[in-house]
Amino acid sequence: MAGHFDLRGKVAIVTGGNGGIGLGMARGLADAGADIVVVGRNEAKSQTAVADLAARGVRAITVRADVSNKDDVAAMIARVTESFGRIDILINNAGTNIRKPPDVVELEEWREVIDTNLTSAFLCSKAAYPVLKANGGGKIINIGSMLSIFGASFAPAYAASKGGIVQYTRACACAWAPDNIQVNAILPGWIDTDLTRAARKQIDGLHDRVLARTPSGRWGNSDDFGGIATFLSSPASDFVTGTAIPVDGGYSIMA
């Protein structure tokens, strides 16, 4: 079975890969042998992540880019192909949230969330597609959310962006299957990250409500994403495309 999950010789781009879920996925791919490109705007944080990944015996570099900016994305893809000669895996993980009810969100805030979470996936996927196709195929993983499934009064822009991620994933999966490119989404539940720590401060009782509903009885952590990312990046998932897989400890199956 080891060969099914072997990523040696593969090159993976992870946007927002310098912390949280992104770094957890990058670590999983590095442990399977993939070289990693960490894309983010915080250079110091990215360099720390790269040191962590390189210590696992793979090549790792950082590229500073705003992935909601078309020119930055084009430059990022050019830098990766120049440095590695190929791209095999793209993980669209960059994300943000602004927690306000729908009647209070301003247009600028709406655009910031949509552009960071959804437009970035469109730009990066479109830019990476010719390289993946030229290589004979590849993998794209888009990061959605449990709010791709549920409604949430406190995060309308975030929920809209993450619902859009699932439909964009399906569209790309259908379009690019003939090119041997598999496109799937991961839907994280309540994961202990900087974003959710802020949510716990803003939403009274959130921590206890999450624990009460989650069959696994805990919040997730970034290491919970290394395995699923490796599976969806590896030959083991060559006949899996267009899916949206919850990673939530069972939260989404509870009535």
C-alpha positions in Angstrom: 0.0 0.0 0.0 2.9 2.4 0.6 3.2 2.9 -3.2 -0.3 4.2 -3.4 0.5 7.1 -1.1 4.1 7.8 -2.3 4.6 11.4 -3.3 8.3 11.4 -3.9 9.2 13.4 -6.9 6.0 15.4 -6.7 5.7 19.2 -6.2 2.9 20.6 -4.1 1.8 24.2 -3.8 -0.1 25.0 -0.5 -1.6 28.5 -0.3 -1.9 29.7 3.2 0.5 26.8 4.0 2.4 28.7 6.8 0.1 27.8 9.6 -3.1 26.0 10.8 -4.8 23.5 8.5 -2.5 24.5 5.6 0.7 23.7 7.5 -0.9 20.4 8.7 -1.6 19.4 5.1 1.9 20.5 4.0 3.5 18.3 6.7 1.4 15.3 5.6 2.5 15.7 2.0 6.2 16.3 3.1 6.1 13.1 5.2 4.9 11.3 2.0 7.9 12.7 0.1 6.5 15.7 -1.8 8.5 18.9 -2.2 6.5 21.9 -0.9 5.9 25.5 -1.9 4.4 27.5 0.9 2.5 30.5 -0.4 1.6 33.3 1.9 1.9 37.0 2.7 3.6 36.7 6.1 7.2 36.0 5.0 8.5 35.4 8.6 5.8 32.9 9.3 6.4 31.2 5.9 10.1 30.9 6.6 9.4 29.1 9.9 7.0 26.7 8.1 9.6 26.0 5.4 12.2 25.2 8.1 9.7 22.7 9.7 9.0 21.1 6.3 12.7 20.9 5.2 13.6 19.1 8.4 11.4 16.3 7.1 13.8 15.6 4.3 12.2 17.4 1.4 12.8 20.6 -0.5 10.7 23.5 0.6 10.5 27.1 -0.5 8.3 30.0 0.2 6.7 32.3 -2.3 5.2 35.6 -1.1 2.0 36.3 -3.0 -1.5 37.7 -2.7 -3.5 34.9 -4.2 -6.5 37.1 -4.9 -4.3 39.1 -7.3 -4.0 37.8 -10.8 -0.5 39.1 -11.4 0.8 37.7 -8.1 -0.6 34.3 -9.0 0.9 34.3 -12.4 4.3 35.3 -10.9 3.9 32.5 -8.3 3.3 29.8 -10.8 6.2 31.0 -12.9 8.5 31.0 -9.8 7.5 27.4 -9.0 7.9 26.1 -12.5 11.3 27.8 -12.7 12.4 26.4 -9.4 11.1 22.8 -9.7 10.2 22.3 -13.4 6.8 21.0 -12.6 3.6 21.3 -10.5 1.7 18.1 -9.4 -0.5 19.2 -6.6 -2.3 22.5 -5.8 -4.0 23.0 -2.4 -6.2 26.1 -2.4 -6.3 26.8 1.3 -5.9 30.6 1.7 -8.8 31.9 3.7 -10.2 34.6 5.9 -13.5 35.4 7.7 -15.4 38.5 8.9 -18.1 37.6 11.4 -21.1 39.9 11.0 -24.8 39.3 10.4 -25.9 39.8 6.8 -27.5 43.2 7.3 -24.3 44.6 8.8 -21.6 43.3 6.3 -20.2 46.1 4.1 -19.5 45.5 0.4 -15.8 45.9 0.9 -15.9 43.2 3.6 -17.9 40.9 1.4 -15.4 41.3 -1.4 -12.5 40.7 0.8 -13.8 37.4 2.0 -15.0 36.2 -1.4 -11.8 37.2 -3.1 -9.6 35.6 -0.5 -11.5 32.4 -0.2 -13.1 31.8 -3.6 -11.6 34.0 -6.2 -8.1 32.9 -5.1 -9.0 29.3 -5.8 -10.2 30.2 -9.3 -7.1 32.2 -10.1 -4.6 29.6 -8.8 -6.4 26.7 -10.4 -6.7 28.4 -13.8 -3.0 29.4 -13.7 -1.8 25.9 -12.6 -4.0 24.0 -15.1 -1.7 24.3 -18.1 1.2 23.0 -16.1 -0.7 20.1 -14.6 -2.0 19.2 -18.0 1.5 19.3 -19.6 2.7 17.0 -16.8 0.0 14.4 -17.8 -2.3 15.1 -14.8 -2.3 16.2 -11.2 -4.4 17.0 -8.1 -6.2 20.0 -6.9 -7.6 20.2 -3.4 -9.9 23.1 -2.5 -10.6 23.9 1.2 -14.3 24.4 1.9 -15.9 24.3 5.4 -18.8 22.8 7.3 -20.4 26.1 6.3 -20.4 24.7 2.8 -23.2 22.6 4.2 -24.8 24.6 7.1 -26.2 28.1 7.4 -24.6 30.6 9.8 -26.1 33.9 10.7 -22.7 35.2 11.8 -20.7 34.5 8.6 -22.7 35.2 5.4 -19.7 36.0 3.2 -17.7 33.1 4.5 -20.5 30.7 4.0 -21.2 32.0 0.5 -17.5 31.6 -0.4 -17.3 28.1 1.0 -20.5 27.0 -0.7 -19.0 28.3 -3.9 -15.9 26.3 -3.3 -17.8 23.1 -3.5 -19.6 24.0 -6.8 -16.3 25.3 -8.3 -14.7 22.0 -7.3 -17.4 20.0 -9.1 -17.2 22.2 -12.2 -13.4 21.8 -12.5 -13.6 18.1 -11.8 -16.0 17.6 -14.7 -14.0 19.9 -17.0 -10.5 18.5 -16.3 -11.2 14.8 -15.8 -10.1 14.1 -19.5 -6.8 15.7 -18.6 -6.3 13.3 -15.7 -6.7 16.1 -13.1 -8.7 15.1 -10.1 -10.3 18.0 -8.2 -11.7 17.5 -4.7 -12.7 19.6 -1.7 -12.1 19.1 2.0 -14.7 20.5 4.4 -13.1 21.2 7.8 -15.3 21.3 10.9 -14.5 23.0 14.1 -10.7 23.0 14.1 -8.4 24.7 16.7 -6.8 27.5 14.6 -6.2 31.2 15.0 -9.5 31.8 13.2 -11.6 29.6 15.5 -9.9 30.9 18.6 -11.1 34.4 17.6 -14.6 32.9 17.0 -14.6 31.4 20.6 -14.0 34.9 21.9 -16.8 36.4 19.9 -19.5 33.7 20.3 -20.5 32.9 23.8 -20.7 29.2 24.6 -19.3 28.1 21.3 -16.6 25.8 22.7 -19.1 23.8 24.8 -21.7 23.6 22.0 -19.1 22.2 19.6 -18.0 19.5 22.0 -21.6 18.6 22.8 -22.4 18.0 19.1 -19.1 16.4 18.0 -19.2 12.6 18.3 -15.4 12.4 18.6 -15.7 14.6 21.6 -12.9 17.1 20.8 -12.0 20.0 18.5 -9.9 19.0 15.5 -6.3 20.1 15.0 -4.0 20.8 12.1 -2.5 17.3 12.2 -5.9 15.8 11.4 -5.5 17.0 7.8 -2.2 15.4 6.8 -3.7 12.1 6.0 -6.7 13.3 3.9 -4.5 15.7 2.0 -2.0 12.9 1.3 -4.8 10.6 0.1 -6.3 13.2 -2.2 -2.8 14.1 -3.6 -1.7 10.5 -4.2 -2.4 7.7 -6.8 -4.7 6.2 -4.2 -7.4 8.8 -5.2 -7.0 8.6 -9.0 -10.6 7.5 -9.4 -11.9 10.1 -6.8 -13.0 13.5 -8.2 -15.6 16.1 -7.5 -16.1 15.1 -3.9 -16.5 17.2 -0.8 -15.2 15.3 2.2 -16.0 16.5 5.7 -13.2 16.3 8.3 -15.1 17.2 11.4 -15.2 14.4 13.9 -18.7 13.6 12.9 -20.1 17.0 13.5 -22.0 17.2 10.2 -23.8 13.8 10.6 -25.5 14.8 13.9 -29.2 15.8 13.8 
